[in-house]
């Protein structure tokens, strides 16, 4: 072992008693450990939060949709579906039909009051409906009972609470017929009889209540129904578009272009990231704060190691003078303190990694930190344990420590033997 490495180890972890090393070294190791753990946990929380919300949005909806302009309905075609599935990146594709209604529910409380809420009714095929309900259904049955009482409906938990809905309850779906604008509809009729006759009224029965956790704009708005049943009652053989899922999300944008080119004009497509762009921009904003946090914690760690080494230099001034008097070159004295910084940094980084991993596993197991689901779409703090984050933080802290340890090391090397021994 080289002398400077041996001396550095003795300086860093020399026992002042039978069991304890220098107190200032323990403080330095603890400071680096806390800074490293804070950096790793910050990245774990930010990345885990983004991953959880993205997965929930993606699992709630298809990866891409193909429609016609102005939400025009068009006839379902097996050849179009075959063209979509032919794409190598598309895992599955299915047609859907969407219509806007006002959902009316009778509240049998004090008096007879009707509760109303605008909803979007989406008819999907049996396979898509079962796949969705298998993940999110809370009460009800996966397979609706065809009793002839009305369209079998699956509503979100928030909508069910707002309209006092329960499984088996009968409701009324009210649509403005073929008119897109209620103002135009009212202006085009002369009396209330003609106005009422233009409304589409469809009975419905609540067959299940689902809960995705996406309460605003999702669980309080979207109602799931069977595609064939909705087509029979509203628009036979007509659909609003095609839902499709892909194998590789990183090729999603290219897959949309290929799919729309295969179907031709007037078809157009968009991804789940474009459809919910506001939410994904919100997630990007969360990630943009991460560099500021990392810089702040890193600065604290850097000043910690600089102050620690300076204190150690003051503490070891006489030893430095003695080494210089014995002929140890200034460059090797500088190396002693650089190695000392390396040892302290390595101990702190290793401890910080263990702390971060332990706290992450503990939180993932017991979920002690909860979040309001209405605001964050999730009920607890999500953590993503990524080995790359651990490696990057560790290497970054190590590099910065050695970089800024150069200043105290040069100060130690510049001490004159006479001055150092005379203190």
C-alpha positions as CSV (number, residue, x, y, z in Angstrom):
1,X,0.0,0.0,0.0
2,X,1.3,3.4,-0.9
3,X,2.2,5.7,2.1
4,X,-0.3,8.4,1.1
5,X,-3.2,5.9,0.9
6,X,-2.3,4.5,4.4
7,X,-2.0,7.9,5.9
8,X,-5.3,9.0,4.3
9,X,-7.1,6.0,5.8
10,X,-5.6,6.8,9.2
11,X,-6.5,10.5,9.0
12,X,-10.1,9.7,8.0
13,X,-10.9,6.8,10.3
14,X,-8.3,7.0,13.1
15,X,-9.8,5.9,16.4
16,X,-9.8,8.6,19.1
17,X,-11.2,6.0,21.5
18,X,-11.5,2.3,21.5
19,X,-14.5,2.3,19.2
20,X,-15.3,5.7,17.7
21,X,-13.6,7.5,14.7
22,X,-13.2,11.3,14.5
23,X,-16.5,13.0,15.1
24,X,-16.1,15.4,12.2
25,X,-15.7,12.5,9.9
26,X,-18.9,11.0,11.1
27,X,-20.7,14.3,10.5
28,X,-19.2,14.5,7.0
29,X,-20.3,10.9,6.2
30,X,-23.8,11.6,7.6
31,X,-24.1,14.8,5.5
32,X,-23.1,13.1,2.3
33,X,-25.4,10.2,3.1
34,X,-28.4,12.4,3.8
35,X,-27.7,14.4,0.6
36,X,-27.4,11.3,-1.5
37,X,-30.5,9.7,-0.1
38,X,-32.5,12.9,-0.6
39,X,-31.4,13.1,-4.3
40,X,-32.3,9.4,-4.9
41,X,-35.6,9.7,-3.2
42,X,-36.4,12.9,-5.1
43,X,-35.8,11.1,-8.4
44,X,-37.7,8.1,-7.2
45,X,-40.8,10.1,-6.2
46,X,-40.9,12.3,-9.4
47,X,-40.3,9.4,-11.8
48,X,-42.6,7.1,-9.8
49,X,-45.4,9.7,-9.8
50,X,-45.0,10.3,-13.6
51,X,-45.0,6.6,-14.3
52,X,-48.0,5.9,-12.2
53,X,-50.2,8.6,-13.7
54,X,-49.0,7.8,-17.2
55,X,-49.8,4.1,-16.7
56,X,-53.2,4.9,-15.3
57,X,-54.1,7.2,-18.3
58,X,-52.8,4.6,-20.8
59,X,-54.6,1.7,-19.1
60,X,-57.8,3.8,-18.9
61,X,-57.8,4.6,-22.7
62,X,-56.4,3.2,-25.9
63,X,-52.9,4.2,-27.1
64,X,-54.3,5.8,-30.2
65,X,-57.7,6.6,-31.8
66,X,-58.7,6.8,-35.5
67,X,-61.6,9.1,-36.3
68,X,-63.3,11.2,-39.0
69,X,-63.3,15.0,-38.9
70,X,-65.9,16.8,-36.7
71,X,-66.6,13.5,-34.9
72,X,-68.7,12.3,-37.9
73,X,-70.0,8.8,-37.7
74,X,-69.0,6.4,-40.4
75,X,-69.8,2.8,-41.3
76,X,-67.9,0.0,-39.6
77,X,-65.6,-1.8,-42.1
78,X,-63.8,-5.1,-41.6
79,X,-61.3,-4.2,-44.2
80,X,-60.3,-1.0,-42.3
81,X,-59.9,-3.1,-39.1
82,X,-57.7,-5.5,-41.0
83,X,-55.5,-2.7,-42.3
84,X,-55.0,-1.5,-38.7
85,X,-54.1,-4.9,-37.3
86,X,-51.7,-5.5,-40.2
87,X,-49.4,-2.9,-38.7
88,X,-46.6,-4.8,-36.8
89,X,-46.7,-2.4,-33.9
90,X,-50.4,-2.6,-33.3
91,X,-51.3,-5.2,-30.7
92,X,-55.1,-5.0,-31.1
93,X,-57.8,-2.7,-32.5
94,X,-61.5,-2.4,-32.0
95,X,-64.4,-0.1,-33.1
96,X,-66.3,2.2,-30.7
97,X,-69.3,4.5,-30.8
98,X,-69.6,7.6,-28.7
99,X,-72.6,9.8,-28.1
100,X,-73.4,12.7,-25.8
101,X,-76.4,12.4,-23.5
102,X,-77.8,14.0,-20.4
103,X,-78.1,11.3,-17.8
104,X,-81.2,11.7,-15.6
105,X,-81.7,9.8,-12.3
106,X,-84.6,10.1,-10.0
107,X,-83.7,10.9,-6.4
108,X,-86.2,9.2,-4.1
109,X,-85.2,11.3,-1.0
110,X,-87.4,14.1,0.3
111,X,-89.9,14.6,-2.5
112,X,-89.3,13.4,-6.1
113,X,-86.3,15.2,-7.6
114,X,-84.5,14.5,-10.9
115,X,-80.7,14.7,-10.9
116,X,-79.1,15.5,-14.3
117,X,-75.5,15.3,-15.5
118,X,-74.1,15.5,-19.1
119,X,-72.2,12.3,-19.9
120,X,-70.3,10.8,-22.8
121,X,-71.7,7.3,-23.6
122,X,-69.0,5.0,-25.2
123,X,-70.0,1.7,-26.8
124,X,-67.2,-0.8,-27.0
125,X,-67.1,-4.5,-28.0
126,X,-67.3,-7.3,-25.5
127,X,-63.5,-8.0,-25.3
128,X,-62.6,-4.3,-24.7
129,X,-65.4,-3.9,-22.1
130,X,-64.4,-6.9,-20.1
131,X,-60.7,-5.9,-20.3
132,X,-61.5,-2.5,-18.9
133,X,-64.0,-3.6,-16.2
134,X,-61.7,-6.4,-15.1
135,X,-59.2,-3.7,-13.9
136,X,-61.6,-1.0,-12.6
137,X,-65.0,-2.5,-11.8
138,X,-65.9,-2.1,-8.1
139,X,-69.5,-3.3,-8.0
140,X,-71.7,-5.1,-10.5
141,X,-71.1,-7.8,-13.1
142,X,-68.7,-8.1,-16.0
143,X,-71.4,-9.5,-18.2
144,X,-74.6,-7.4,-18.4
145,X,-78.0,-9.0,-17.9
146,X,-80.1,-8.4,-21.1
147,X,-83.5,-7.9,-19.4
148,X,-84.9,-5.5,-22.0
149,X,-85.2,-2.8,-19.4
150,X,-82.8,-0.5,-21.2
151,X,-79.1,-0.1,-22.2
152,X,-76.7,-1.8,-19.8
153,X,-74.6,1.1,-18.4
154,X,-71.3,1.1,-16.4
155,X,-70.7,4.4,-14.7
156,X,-67.8,5.9,-12.7
157,X,-67.7,6.1,-9.0
158,X,-67.8,9.9,-8.9
159,X,-70.8,10.0,-11.3
160,X,-72.6,7.4,-9.2
161,X,-72.1,9.5,-6.0
162,X,-73.2,12.7,-7.7
163,X,-76.4,11.2,-9.1
164,X,-77.1,8.7,-6.3
165,X,-76.7,5.7,-8.6
166,X,-76.5,2.1,-7.6
167,X,-76.4,-1.2,-9.4
168,X,-79.8,-2.1,-10.8
169,X,-81.2,1.5,-10.8
170,X,-83.1,2.7,-13.9
171,X,-82.1,5.9,-15.5
172,X,-83.0,8.0,-18.6
173,X,-80.6,9.1,-21.3
174,X,-81.6,12.3,-23.1
175,X,-80.0,13.4,-26.4
176,X,-80.6,16.3,-28.7
177,X,-81.2,14.1,-31.7
178,X,-79.1,14.7,-34.7
179,X,-78.5,18.4,-34.0
180,X,-75.0,19.3,-32.7
181,X,-76.1,22.5,-31.1
182,X,-78.9,22.9,-28.6
183,X,-79.3,26.6,-29.6
184,X,-79.9,25.7,-33.3
185,X,-82.3,23.1,-32.2
186,X,-84.4,25.5,-30.2
187,X,-84.3,28.2,-32.8
188,X,-85.5,25.8,-35.6
189,X,-88.8,24.8,-33.8
190,X,-91.9,26.9,-33.3
191,X,-93.4,25.1,-30.3
192,X,-92.5,23.0,-27.4
193,X,-94.2,19.9,-28.8
194,X,-91.9,19.8,-31.8
195,X,-88.9,20.5,-29.5
196,X,-89.7,17.5,-27.3
197,X,-90.4,15.3,-30.2
198,X,-86.9,15.9,-31.5
199,X,-85.3,14.6,-28.4
200,X,-83.9,11.0,-28.3
201,X,-84.9,9.3,-25.1
202,X,-83.3,6.0,-24.2
203,X,-83.9,4.0,-20.9
204,X,-80.8,2.6,-19.2
205,X,-80.0,0.4,-16.3
206,X,-76.9,0.6,-14.1
207,X,-75.1,-2.7,-14.3
208,X,-71.8,-1.8,-12.7
209,X,-69.8,1.0,-11.1
210,X,-66.1,1.4,-11.9
211,X,-63.4,3.5,-10.3
212,X,-60.2,4.5,-12.2
213,X,-59.1,7.2,-9.7
214,X,-59.3,9.8,-12.5
215,X,-62.2,11.6,-11.0
216,X,-62.5,14.8,-13.0
217,X,-63.3,14.3,-16.7
218,X,-63.3,10.5,-16.4
219,X,-65.2,8.9,-13.6
220,X,-67.7,11.7,-13.5
221,X,-68.3,11.8,-17.3
222,X,-67.6,8.6,-19.2
223,X,-70.2,5.9,-19.3
224,X,-69.4,2.5,-20.8
225,X,-72.0,0.4,-22.8
226,X,-72.0,-2.5,-25.2
227,X,-71.3,-1.4,-28.8
228,X,-73.9,-3.6,-30.5
229,X,-76.6,-2.6,-28.1
230,X,-75.8,1.1,-28.6
231,X,-75.7,0.7,-32.4
232,X,-79.1,-1.1,-32.4
233,X,-80.8,1.7,-30.4
234,X,-79.0,4.7,-31.9
235,X,-77.0,4.3,-35.0
236,X,-77.1,0.8,-36.7
237,X,-73.7,-0.2,-38.2
238,X,-72.2,3.2,-37.5
239,X,-69.1,3.9,-35.4
240,X,-67.2,6.9,-34.1
241,X,-63.8,5.4,-34.8
242,X,-61.2,2.7,-33.9
243,X,-59.3,2.3,-30.7
244,X,-55.9,0.6,-30.9
245,X,-53.1,-0.4,-28.6
246,X,-49.4,-0.8,-29.6
247,X,-46.5,-3.0,-28.5
248,X,-43.9,-0.2,-28.3
249,X,-44.9,3.2,-27.0
250,X,-41.8,4.8,-28.3
251,X,-43.0,4.1,-31.9
252,X,-46.5,5.4,-31.2
253,X,-46.3,8.6,-33.2
254,X,-45.0,6.8,-36.3
255,X,-47.7,4.1,-35.9
256,X,-50.4,6.7,-36.0
257,X,-49.1,8.1,-39.2
258,X,-48.8,4.7,-40.8
259,X,-52.4,3.8,-39.7
260,X,-54.0,7.0,-41.0
261,X,-52.1,6.6,-44.3
262,X,-53.4,3.0,-44.6
263,X,-57.0,4.0,-44.1
264,X,-56.7,7.1,-46.2
265,X,-58.7,10.4,-46.3
266,X,-60.7,11.5,-44.3
267,X,-59.3,9.5,-41.4
268,X,-57.0,11.1,-38.9
269,X,-55.5,9.8,-35.7
270,X,-54.0,11.0,-32.4
271,X,-52.3,9.4,-29.5
272,X,-53.2,9.2,-25.8
273,X,-50.5,11.8,-25.1
274,X,-52.1,14.3,-27.5
275,X,-55.6,13.5,-26.2
276,X,-54.7,14.2,-22.6
277,X,-52.0,16.8,-23.4
278,X,-52.9,19.0,-20.4
279,X,-52.2,16.2,-17.9
280,X,-49.0,15.1,-19.5
281,X,-47.8,18.8,-19.6
282,X,-48.5,18.9,-15.9
283,X,-46.3,15.8,-15.4
284,X,-43.5,17.5,-17.4
285,X,-43.8,20.5,-15.1
286,X,-43.3,18.2,-12.1
287,X,-40.2,16.8,-13.7
288,X,-38.9,20.3,-14.5
289,X,-38.6,21.1,-10.8
290,X,-36.3,18.1,-10.3
291,X,-33.0,19.8,-11.6
292,X,-33.5,22.7,-9.1
293,X,-33.9,20.3,-6.2
294,X,-30.9,18.3,-7.4
295,X,-28.7,21.4,-7.7
296,X,-29.7,22.7,-4.2
297,X,-29.0,19.4,-2.5
298,X,-25.7,19.0,-4.4
299,X,-24.5,22.5,-3.3
300,X,-25.2,21.5,0.3
301,X,-23.2,18.3,-0.2
302,X,-20.3,20.1,-1.8
303,X,-20.0,22.7,0.9
304,X,-20.2,19.9,3.5
305,X,-17.2,18.1,2.1
306,X,-15.2,21.4,1.7
307,X,-15.9,22.5,5.3
308,X,-15.1,19.0,6.6
309,X,-11.7,18.8,4.9
310,X,-10.8,22.3,6.0
311,X,-11.6,21.4,9.6
312,X,-9.5,18.2,9.2
313,X,-6.6,20.2,7.8
314,X,-6.7,22.5,10.8
315,X,-6.9,19.5,13.1
316,X,-4.0,17.8,11.3
317,X,-1.8,20.8,10.8
318,X,1.0,19.5,13.0
319,X,0.8,16.1,11.3
320,X,1.1,17.8,7.9
321,X,4.2,19.7,9.1
322,X,5.8,16.6,10.4
323,X,5.1,14.7,7.1
324,X,6.7,17.7,5.2
325,X,9.7,17.7,7.5
326,X,10.2,14.0,6.9
327,X,10.3,14.6,3.2
328,X,6.8,13.9,1.9
329,X,6.3,15.9,-1.2
330,X,3.5,18.5,-1.5
331,X,1.9,16.6,-4.3
332,X,1.7,13.5,-2.1
333,X,0.3,15.5,0.8
334,X,-2.4,16.8,-1.6
335,X,-3.1,13.2,-2.6
336,X,-3.5,12.2,1.1
337,X,-6.4,14.6,1.4
338,X,-7.9,13.7,-2.0
339,X,-7.9,10.1,-1.0
340,X,-9.4,11.0,2.4
341,X,-12.2,12.9,0.6
342,X,-12.7,9.8,-1.6
343,X,-13.0,7.5,1.4
344,X,-15.4,9.8,3.2
345,X,-17.4,10.3,0.1
346,X,-17.6,6.6,-0.7
347,X,-18.8,5.8,2.9
348,X,-21.4,8.6,2.7
349,X,-22.6,7.5,-0.7
350,X,-22.9,3.8,0.3
351,X,-24.8,4.8,3.4
352,X,-27.1,7.1,1.4
353,X,-27.9,4.4,-1.1
354,X,-28.8,2.0,1.7
355,X,-31.0,4.6,3.4
356,X,-32.8,5.5,0.1
357,X,-33.4,1.9,-0.8
358,X,-34.6,1.0,2.7
359,X,-37.0,3.9,2.9
360,X,-38.3,3.2,-0.6
361,X,-39.0,-0.4,0.1
362,X,-40.7,0.5,3.5
363,X,-43.0,3.1,1.8
364,X,-43.8,0.8,-1.1
365,X,-44.8,-2.0,1.4
366,X,-46.8,0.1,3.9
367,X,-47.9,3.3,2.0
368,X,-47.6,5.5,5.0
369,X,-47.7,8.8,3.0
370,X,-51.1,9.3,1.4
371,X,-52.3,11.8,-1.2
372,X,-55.7,13.2,-2.0
373,X,-56.8,11.2,-5.1
374,X,-59.0,14.0,-6.5
375,X,-55.9,16.2,-6.9
376,X,-53.2,13.7,-7.8
377,X,-55.1,10.7,-9.3
378,X,-53.3,8.4,-6.9
379,X,-53.9,7.5,-3.2
380,X,-50.3,7.2,-2.0
381,X,-46.8,8.4,-2.9
382,X,-45.5,6.2,-5.7
383,X,-41.8,5.3,-5.8
384,X,-39.8,4.0,-8.7
385,X,-36.6,2.1,-7.8
386,X,-34.4,2.6,-10.8
387,X,-30.8,1.4,-10.6
388,X,-29.8,4.0,-13.2
389,X,-30.9,6.8,-10.8
390,X,-28.8,5.2,-8.0
391,X,-25.7,4.9,-10.2
392,X,-26.0,8.5,-11.7
393,X,-26.5,10.1,-8.3
394,X,-23.6,8.1,-6.7
395,X,-21.2,8.9,-9.5
396,X,-22.3,12.6,-9.6
397,X,-21.8,13.1,-5.9
398,X,-18.4,11.3,-6.0
399,X,-17.2,13.4,-9.0
400,X,-18.3,16.7,-7.3
401,X,-16.8,15.7,-4.0
402,X,-13.4,15.0,-5.6
403,X,-13.6,18.1,-7.8
404,X,-14.2,20.5,-4.8
405,X,-11.9,18.6,-2.5
406,X,-9.0,19.8,-4.6
407,X,-9.1,23.2,-3.0
408,X,-8.6,22.0,0.6
409,X,-6.0,19.5,-0.6
410,X,-4.0,22.2,-2.2
411,X,-4.2,24.3,1.0
412,X,-2.8,21.4,2.9
413,X,0.0,20.9,0.4
414,X,1.0,24.6,0.6
415,X,1.6,24.5,4.4
416,X,5.3,25.1,5.3
417,X,6.8,22.7,7.8
418,X,8.0,25.4,10.1
419,X,4.6,27.1,10.2
420,X,2.7,23.9,10.6
421,X,4.9,22.6,13.4
422,X,4.8,25.9,15.2
423,X,1.0,26.0,15.6
